[in-house]
Amino acid sequence: MTLLCFRRRGSPRHPHEIPFLTSVTANDILKKAAEAIERNATHNGLSDKIKVSVDDALAHMYDTVVRELRRAAPSSKHKSAPSEKYDVIDLDPYGAAAPFLDAAVQAVRDDGGLLCVTCTDSGVWASNGYPEKCYSLYGGVPVKGWFSHEVGLRLILHTIETSAAKYGLAMEPLLSLHIDYYCRVFVRIRKAPAMVKFQGGKNMMVYNCDTGCGAWVTQPLMKNKPSPNKKGSGIFYKHGFTRAPTANTSCEHCGSTMHLAGPMYGGRIHSPEFIKSVIAEAEEAPAEIYGTKERIRGMLQTALEEFLPTPEEVAAEASDKGDTTKKLKRSLTEAQLAVVDPYPFYFHPAQLSGTLHCASPPETALRGALLGLGYRVTRSHCKAGSMKTDAPWSVIWHVFREWIRQKAPIKEENIKPGSVAYRLLGLAKKAAEEGQKEGAAEEADSSEAPKVEDAQENGEAKPKEVVVFDEQLGRYQDKGKYVRYQMNPRENWGPMARATGK
């Protein structure tokens, strides 16, 4: 296996930790940096495996692409020669990896090559300070909100996917992580024009209530619609337009202005099968090889647990014959390619409690309430204390209102009229009811309040359904203790200053 490495720090880790690695090409444009890499390789006894290159990263990768095109040309005498493309390319520059993606997707093998991408410019893709910079680098607009780091992951994946699609290359996310101050994604690249057709239906825009309650609504750019074939023995997929918009200009929960973000990747950001295989290998590896083995295990376990399968995915996994769609590449089917993530972002209970000016519920109590209502809840690897759920926002706010009513009463007179909390708690309506006669108030309630049956049919909140904050039900049934979230080793932990040189 061959690996091309563009890292901020030359390191012999790859040959030490990867058992089947035959050669590593470590590249840096600075001669002094390349000399340091060479000394490092010699010191670790890896000069036979590490080849040091002093070149511009783009020039090196595009030169690889040119040599491959010449080898595959009809008039070439070297068609039988092995491909010069790399099995793995590891991009870890200072800041954004976006300028290198077009060359990287072409220089990595197109039969399942692995592309590893690190982006440390979180101030661009996880902040609302530079939306114009984010758009110029990643082709999308970020969000303002507590889930901005997962949005950053999806913006980066969208950039990789669009870079590859121009050449008939399909991207399959294997593992996508936000760690400390950076994003790290692992994707598989395949030459598969049929898979590229599903790209439009797996990208989305996001309507975000960033100035209000923080609720969000997704808007697919296209749709991949299943249809029965003529024989009736299976289905195939049509790719077409989707209905818009999926949200109003004002938030349906608090009335604040909705802002637009994206486009970004809307499919699954992890492959459970890949994560399980990595966990199995990490468990078998000696502790002296991976100094951060406990952290690796904990983060992988958290990423695996945050995968909430749809009912269709559960049914297909339960029966091998449940998926009758055509296989495109190896075991991938059209149905698997068409899957989008219906629960793409997480929320943070402390943030929602701050919006309502109430005490934050314990994680076990909130999780128990949502589980008791029939919804699923799990953690997100992006932030400690965060939650991902398939419950709609109407249900989430209903649970928080019940938390205030049952467990954490607030002084309503301290809530500023017209504020987000005032509207979410329905205090304006309550004040109007108190000022009217009892009979008039009952009549107004019966004419304005939505029927419980209608709310249930729409999949929205069920106002009269009992919410029980069962902490016993909400406890995670962990079989082991994992280091799920990184504790920074020192204050102001983050990327060091960019290297300078002539």
Order of alpha helices (4+ residues) and beta strands (2+ residues): beta-alpha-beta-alpha-beta-alpha-beta-alpha-beta-alpha-alpha-alpha-beta-beta-alpha-beta-beta-beta-beta-beta-alpha-alpha-alpha-beta-beta-alpha-alpha-alpha-beta-beta-alpha-alpha-alpha-alpha-alpha-alpha
